[in-house]
Amino acid sequence: MDTATRQTESEETAADDGARNGADRVLATLRLLGSFPDGVGLNDLAKRLNSPKSSIHRALSALRRAGLVEQDRDGKYRLGYGFLKLAFSYYEELDEIGRIRPVLTELAGRFGETAHYAVLDGSEVVYLAKVQPAEARFQMTSVIGGRNPAHCTGLGKTLLAYSLPDRPAVDEFVSRFGPLERRTEHTIVTAADLHRDLAQIRARGYGTDREESEPGINCLALPLFLTSDSRPDGAISVTAIAQRFPLDRLVAAVEDARAIVRKKLGEVTR
């Protein structure tokens, strides 16, 4: 092998190693961001990954161009909607969503309103499935992979009721994630009021949202205990236009909703 050939192969090997290291750094950055739902700064990322800031910045730039990472107004990075959409497009095909979608379809048909399934992620709910009735004229703003604050949604409060079982737990939650955002004049923003609402949810087995997240939108939510008797895996909801379907009517029909869940999934509600 002549000198020129050896030099060319050496250069190609170095280029391959550089590309591989760069790809590994991008993947490591993406994986680490999954641990910071509230976002993390460039300095912290570089320190945790033991890499130069310039290298992590290049990795973040590549991820942002791909729509997988976003940067907020404070300069912090977090997983973006593109990543969630990609993940949940795959996740929808898994058994859990496959089991739940028929429930949502029947709920949407029975109530003539949008049905959701969501899980809790820190202080937010993440929507994993959504079914709108065939005759729907109003499109809800929720999207698969989208998020909302848990404290002001029926789904979120229903799930928080079982992860925050007492006042100290609620106080810690509010201290960690507060001040709680006031979305509407009806939004619960104090630890005392949130604790009171969560206790009522545990007692009656369902949660509500009386225009707490969006004006004119009500919600009735049920926890789903698919794999545990003490902690729900997620929650389903019927989300309705308040003018068309007042919350009192939704609550009056809670047994109909439970019956639909029971028929499709068995005894998985409270």
Protein Blocks (a to p, Z undefined) as FASTA:
>chain_A
ZZklmmmmmmmmmmmmmmmmmmmmmmmmmmmmmmmmnopafklmmmmnopafklmmmmmm
mmmmnopaccdfkopacddfklmmmmmmmmmmpmklmmmmmmmmmmmmmnopacddddde
hjaccdfbdcddfklcbdcfbdehiacdfklcfklmmmmmmmmmbfklmmmmmmmmmccd
dfblmbcfbfklmmmmmmmmmmnopacdehklbghiacddddddfkbckbcfbdcddddd
fklmcfklmmmmmmmmmmmmmmmnopabZZ
